[in-house]
């Protein structure tokens, strides 16, 4: 019998690519996520979407809203799965207080960047971010296009280089 393969312990589950386009990322933090059993099973099966997610502060605690976890068809009949349930994030009180101060005073917002496994536990990477203006978004697009074109040119230049004997 073949040995059982475990997924990469730091494997990304879901990524919010839109966050890096919409926001200037200032700081990144890792937080635990409170999940129920059916949610963990669905996450392991890849049934999670993070694109519309954001982090809300309520009563000194962090909550992730908009993270959609679709239940598996094989979910138990006695559990009523709610795909858009608000999930509590777990962090140290000192970090939460510091985040609350920055969000309230300096106009920052908290956005989830990704969900990943760390030692068999689901963790969320959240970021302290500021919204980008439209011209910043255009600049990001130009830079991405230029990097892509530069890569093409370098590949073409390297592959078409004549060899000397």
C-alpha positions as protocol buffer text, in pm:
chain_id: "A"
residue {
  index: 1
  type: UNK
  ca { x: 0 y: 0 z: 0 }
}
residue {
  index: 2
  type: UNK
  ca { x: 134 y: 343 z: -94 }
}
residue {
  index: 3
  type: UNK
  ca { x: 206 y: 590 z: 186 }
}
residue {
  index: 4
  type: UNK
  ca { x: -59 y: 852 z: 241 }
}
residue {
  index: 5
  type: UNK
  ca { x: 43 y: 1193 z: 106 }
}
residue {
  index: 6
  type: UNK
  ca { x: -31 y: 1497 z: 319 }
}
residue {
  index: 7
  type: UNK
  ca { x: -84 y: 1838 z: 162 }
}
residue {
  index: 8
  type: UNK
  ca { x: 191 y: 2095 z: 193 }
}
residue {
  index: 9
  type: UNK
  ca { x: 165 y: 2236 z: 549 }
}
residue {
  index: 10
  type: UNK
  ca { x: 187 y: 2597 z: 420 }
}
residue {
  index: 11
  type: UNK
  ca { x: -35 y: 2540 z: 116 }
}
residue {
  index: 12
  type: UNK
  ca { x: -255 y: 2827 z: 3 }
}
residue {
  index: 13
  type: UNK
  ca { x: -623 y: 2740 z: 4 }
}
residue {
  index: 14
  type: UNK
  ca { x: -769 y: 3058 z: -141 }
}
residue {
  index: 15
  type: UNK
  ca { x: -619 y: 3391 z: -238 }
}
residue {
  index: 16
  type: UNK
  ca { x: -774 y: 3735 z: -271 }
}
residue {
  index: 17
  type: UNK
  ca { x: -580 y: 3866 z: -572 }
}
residue {
  index: 18
  type: UNK
  ca { x: -811 y: 4163 z: -605 }
}
residue {
  index: 19
  type: UNK
  ca { x: -692 y: 4299 z: -268 }
}
residue {
  index: 20
  type: UNK
  ca { x: -344 y: 4379 z: -400 }
}
residue {
  index: 21
  type: UNK
  ca { x: -499 y: 4558 z: -698 }
}
residue {
  index: 22
  type: UNK
  ca { x: -751 y: 4760 z: -494 }
}
residue {
  index: 23
  type: UNK
  ca { x: -532 y: 4847 z: -191 }
}
residue {
  index: 24
  type: UNK
  ca { x: -183 y: 4956 z: -88 }
}
residue {
  index: 25
  type: UNK
  ca { x: -76 y: 4683 z: 156 }
}
residue {
  index: 26
  type: UNK
  ca { x: 98 y: 4832 z: 461 }
}
residue {
  index: 27
  type: UNK
  ca { x: 130 y: 4541 z: 707 }
}
residue {
  index: 28
  type: UNK
  ca { x: 35 y: 4174 z: 705 }
}
residue {
  index: 29
  type: UNK
  ca { x: -82 y: 3961 z: 997 }
}
residue {
  index: 30
  type: UNK
  ca { x: -173 y: 3599 z: 1048 }
}
residue {
  index: 31
  type: UNK
  ca { x: -492 y: 3512 z: 1233 }
}
residue {
  index: 32
  type: UNK
  ca { x: -665 y: 3189 z: 1327 }
}
residue {
  index: 33
  type: UNK
  ca { x: -1014 y: 3128 z: 1191 }
}
residue {
  index: 34
  type: UNK
  ca { x: -1301 y: 2979 z: 1393 }
}
residue {
  index: 35
  type: UNK
  ca { x: -1465 y: 2719 z: 1169 }
}
residue {
  index: 36
  type: UNK
  ca { x: -1717 y: 2440 z: 1210 }
}
residue {
  index: 37
  type: UNK
  ca { x: -1653 y: 2083 z: 1093 }
}
residue {
  index: 38
  type: UNK
  ca { x: -1839 y: 2101 z: 762 }
}
residue {
  index: 39
  type: UNK
  ca { x: -1648 y: 2420 z: 674 }
}
residue {
  index: 40
  type: UNK
  ca { x: -1310 y: 2255 z: 726 }
}
residue {
  index: 41
  type: UNK
  ca { x: -1412 y: 1963 z: 505 }
}
residue {
  index: 42
  type: UNK
  ca { x: -1535 y: 2200 z: 234 }
}
residue {
  index: 43
  type: UNK
  ca { x: -1213 y: 2404 z: 255 }
}
residue {
  index: 44
  type: UNK
  ca { x: -1002 y: 2089 z: 213 }
}
residue {
  index: 45
  type: UNK
  ca { x: -1209 y: 2014 z: -99 }
}
residue {
  index: 46
  type: UNK
  ca { x: -1139 y: 2366 z: -232 }
}
residue {
  index: 47
  type: UNK
  ca { x: -1495 y: 2501 z: -198 }
}
residue {
  index: 48
  type: UNK
  ca { x: -1396 y: 2847 z: -72 }
}
residue {
  index: 49
  type: UNK
  ca { x: -1402 y: 3194 z: -227 }
}
residue {
  index: 50
  type: UNK
  ca { x: -1234 y: 3497 z: -70 }
}
residue {
  index: 51
  type: UNK
  ca { x: -1272 y: 3769 z: -334 }
}
residue {
  index: 52
  type: UNK
  ca { x: -1548 y: 3972 z: -168 }
}
residue {
  index: 53
  type: UNK
  ca { x: -1416 y: 3928 z: 185 }
}
residue {
  index: 54
  type: UNK
  ca { x: -1332 y: 4200 z: 433 }
}
residue {
  index: 55
  type: UNK
  ca { x: -1253 y: 4220 z: 804 }
}
residue {
  index: 56
  type: UNK
  ca { x: -1486 y: 4401 z: 1044 }
}
residue {
  index: 57
  type: UNK
  ca { x: -1410 y: 4505 z: 1403 }
}
residue {
  index: 58
  type: UNK
  ca { x: -1691 y: 4458 z: 1654 }
}
residue {
  index: 59
  type: UNK
  ca { x: -1659 y: 4482 z: 2035 }
}
residue {
  index: 60
  type: UNK
  ca { x: -1281 y: 4452 z: 2022 }
}
residue {
  index: 61
  type: UNK
  ca { x: -1291 y: 4135 z: 1811 }
}
residue {
  index: 62
  type: UNK
  ca { x: -1217 y: 4071 z: 1444 }
}
residue {
  index: 63
  type: UNK
  ca { x: -1469 y: 3908 z: 1211 }
}
residue {
  index: 64
  type: UNK
  ca { x: -1423 y: 3806 z: 848 }
}
residue {
  index: 65
  type: UNK
  ca { x: -1729 y: 3881 z: 636 }
}
residue {
  index: 66
  type: UNK
  ca { x: -1785 y: 3779 z: 274 }
}
residue {
  index: 67
  type: UNK
  ca { x: -1573 y: 3464 z: 277 }
}
residue {
  index: 68
  type: UNK
  ca { x: -1793 y: 3209 z: 101 }
}
residue {
  index: 69
  type: UNK
  ca { x: -1756 y: 2841 z: 186 }
}
residue {
  index: 70
  type: UNK
  ca { x: -1987 y: 2619 z: -18 }
}
residue {
  index: 71
  type: UNK
  ca { x: -2101 y: 2303 z: 159 }
}
residue {
  index: 72
  type: UNK
  ca { x: -2019 y: 1966 z: 11 }
}
residue {
  index: 73
  type: UNK
  ca { x: -2303 y: 1754 z: -123 }
}
residue {
  index: 74
  type: UNK
  ca { x: -2213 y: 1492 z: 135 }
}
residue {
  index: 75
  type: UNK
  ca { x: -2271 y: 1731 z: 427 }
}
residue {
  index: 76
  type: UNK
  ca { x: -2467 y: 1592 z: 717 }
}
residue {
  index: 77
  type: UNK
  ca { x: -2844 y: 1633 z: 715 }
}
residue {
  index: 78
  type: UNK
  ca { x: -2859 y: 1759 z: 1073 }
}
residue {
  index: 79
  type: UNK
  ca { x: -2629 y: 2053 z: 996 }
}
residue {
  index: 80
  type: UNK
  ca { x: -2769 y: 2359 z: 818 }
}
residue {
  index: 81
  type: UNK
  ca { x: -2467 y: 2494 z: 628 }
}
residue {
  index: 82
  type: UNK
  ca { x: -2463 y: 2870 z: 581 }
}
residue {
  index: 83
  type: UNK
  ca { x: -2211 y: 2959 z: 304 }
}
residue {
  index: 84
  type: UNK
  ca { x: -2170 y: 3329 z: 393 }
}
residue {
  index: 85
  type: UNK
  ca { x: -2145 y: 3287 z: 770 }
}
residue {
  index: 86
  type: UNK
  ca { x: -1940 y: 3552 z: 953 }
}
residue {
  index: 87
  type: UNK
  ca { x: -1620 y: 3392 z: 1081 }
}
residue {
  index: 88
  type: UNK
  ca { x: -1438 y: 3506 z: 1392 }
}
residue {
  index: 89
  type: UNK
  ca { x: -1064 y: 3569 z: 1361 }
}
residue {
  index: 90
  type: UNK
  ca { x: -828 y: 3491 z: 1647 }
}
residue {
  index: 91
  type: UNK
  ca { x: -533 y: 3717 z: 1728 }
}
residue {
  index: 92
  type: UNK
  ca { x: -356 y: 3842 z: 2040 }
}
residue {
  index: 93
  type: UNK
  ca { x: -537 y: 4126 z: 2219 }
}
residue {
  index: 94
  type: UNK
  ca { x: -236 y: 4358 z: 2182 }
}
residue {
  index: 95
  type: UNK
  ca { x: -233 y: 4315 z: 1803 }
}
residue {
  index: 96
  type: UNK
  ca { x: -609 y: 4368 z: 1784 }
}
residue {
  index: 97
  type: UNK
  ca { x: -586 y: 4690 z: 1988 }
}
residue {
  index: 98
  type: UNK
  ca { x: -308 y: 4821 z: 1763 }
}
residue {
  index: 99
  type: UNK
  ca { x: -512 y: 4737 z: 1451 }
}
residue {
  index: 100
  type: UNK
  ca { x: -821 y: 4907 z: 1594 }
}
residue {
  index: 101
  type: UNK
  ca { x: -618 y: 5223 z: 1660 }
}
residue {
  index: 102
  type: UNK
  ca { x: -482 y: 5236 z: 1306 }
}
residue {
  index: 103
  type: UNK
  ca { x: -817 y: 5161 z: 1142 }
}
residue {
  index: 104
  type: UNK
  ca { x: -1001 y: 5428 z: 1344 }
}
residue {
  index: 105
  type: UNK
  ca { x: -740 y: 5705 z: 1327 }
}
residue {
  index: 106
  type: UNK
  ca { x: -547 y: 5676 z: 1003 }
}
residue {
  index: 107
  type: UNK
  ca { x: -811 y: 5565 z: 754 }
}
residue {
  index: 108
  type: UNK
  ca { x: -681 y: 5212 z: 706 }
}
residue {
  index: 109
  type: UNK
  ca { x: -899 y: 4910 z: 640 }
}
residue {
  index: 110
  type: UNK
  ca { x: -848 y: 4539 z: 702 }
}
residue {
  index: 111
  type: UNK
  ca { x: -869 y: 4297 z: 410 }
}
residue {
  index: 112
  type: UNK
  ca { x: -810 y: 3920 z: 396 }
}
residue {
  index: 113
  type: UNK
  ca { x: -528 y: 3827 z: 157 }
}
residue {
  index: 114
  type: UNK
  ca { x: -544 y: 3450 z: 171 }
}
residue {
  index: 115
  type: UNK
  ca { x: -641 y: 3138 z: 361 }
}
residue {
  index: 116
  type: UNK
  ca { x: -374 y: 2874 z: 416 }
}
residue {
  index: 117
  type: UNK
  ca { x: -299 y: 2565 z: 621 }
}
residue {
  index: 118
  type: UNK
  ca { x: -37 y: 2590 z: 893 }
}
residue {
  index: 119
  type: UNK
  ca { x: 26 y: 2267 z: 1074 }
}
residue {
  index: 120
  type: UNK
  ca { x: -316 y: 2129 z: 979 }
}
residue {
  index: 121
  type: UNK
  ca { x: -498 y: 2441 z: 1101 }
}
residue {
  index: 122
  type: UNK
  ca { x: -664 y: 2698 z: 874 }
}
residue {
  index: 123
  type: UNK
  ca { x: -514 y: 3045 z: 910 }
}
residue {
  index: 124
  type: UNK
  ca { x: -606 y: 3374 z: 743 }
}
residue {
  index: 125
  type: UNK
  ca { x: -352 y: 3629 z: 632 }
}
residue {
  index: 126
  type: UNK
  ca { x: -503 y: 3974 z: 676 }
}
residue {
  index: 127
  type: UNK
  ca { x: -355 y: 4307 z: 578 }
}
residue {
  index: 128
  type: UNK
  ca { x: -373 y: 4661 z: 703 }
}
residue {
  index: 129
  type: UNK
  ca { x: -435 y: 4848 z: 379 }
}
residue {
  index: 130
  type: UNK
  ca { x: -530 y: 5183 z: 226 }
}
residue {
  index: 131
  type: UNK
  ca { x: -749 y: 5210 z: -81 }
}
residue {
  index: 132
  type: UNK
  ca { x: -585 y: 5301 z: -410 }
}
residue {
  index: 133
  type: UNK
  ca { x: -702 y: 5590 z: -622 }
}
residue {
  index: 134
  type: UNK
  ca { x: -796 y: 5520 z: -985 }
}
residue {
  index: 135
  type: UNK
  ca { x: -465 y: 5655 z: -1119 }
}
residue {
  index: 136
  type: UNK
  ca { x: -275 y: 5419 z: -885 }
}
residue {
  index: 137
  type: UNK
  ca { x: -473 y: 5123 z: -1022 }
}
residue {
  index: 138
  type: UNK
  ca { x: -388 y: 5228 z: -1378 }
}
residue {
  index: 139
  type: UNK
  ca { x: -22 y: 5257 z: -1280 }
}
residue {
  index: 140
  type: UNK
  ca { x: -35 y: 4906 z: -1132 }
}
residue {
  index: 141
  type: UNK
  ca { x: -180 y: 4773 z: -1459 }
}
residue {
  index: 142
  type: UNK
  ca { x: 90 y: 4950 z: -1664 }
}
residue {
  index: 143
  type: UNK
  ca { x: 364 y: 4806 z: -1443 }
}
residue {
  index: 144
  type: UNK
  ca { x: 218 y: 4454 z: -1468 }
}
residue {
  index: 145
  type: UNK
  ca { x: 194 y: 4482 z: -1849 }
}
residue {
  index: 146
  type: UNK
  ca { x: 552 y: 4612 z: -1872 }
}
residue {
  index: 147
  type: UNK
  ca { x: 683 y: 4329 z: -1651 }
}
residue {
  index: 148
  type: UNK
  ca { x: 503 y: 4074 z: -1869 }
}
residue {
  index: 149
  type: UNK
  ca { x: 642 y: 4232 z: -2189 }
}
residue {
  index: 150
  type: UNK
  ca { x: 991 y: 4252 z: -2040 }
}
residue {
  index: 151
  type: UNK
  ca { x: 974 y: 3880 z: -1960 }
}
residue {
  index: 152
  type: UNK
  ca { x: 871 y: 3803 z: -2319 }
}
residue {
  index: 153
  type: UNK
  ca { x: 1154 y: 4013 z: -2460 }
}
residue {
  index: 154
  type: UNK
  ca { x: 1412 y: 3851 z: -2232 }
}
residue {
  index: 155
  type: UNK
  ca { x: 1292 y: 3500 z: -2321 }
}
residue {
  index: 156
  type: UNK
  ca { x: 1299 y: 3585 z: -2691 }
}
residue {
  index: 157
  type: UNK
  ca { x: 1643 y: 3744 z: -2663 }
}
residue {
  index: 158
  type: UNK
  ca { x: 1787 y: 3446 z: -2475 }
}
residue {
  index: 159
  type: UNK
  ca { x: 1632 y: 3186 z: -2706 }
}
residue {
  index: 160
  type: UNK
  ca { x: 1738 y: 3364 z: -3029 }
}
residue {
  index: 161
  type: UNK
  ca { x: 2097 y: 3425 z: -2917 }
}
residue {
  index: 162
  type: UNK
  ca { x: 2341 y: 3274 z: -3170 }
}
residue {
  index: 163
  type: UNK
  ca { x: 2582 y: 3014 z: -3036 }
}
residue {
  index: 164
  type: UNK
  ca { x: 2955 y: 3040 z: -3095 }
}
residue {
  index: 165
  type: UNK
  ca { x: 3170 y: 2738 z: -3167 }
}
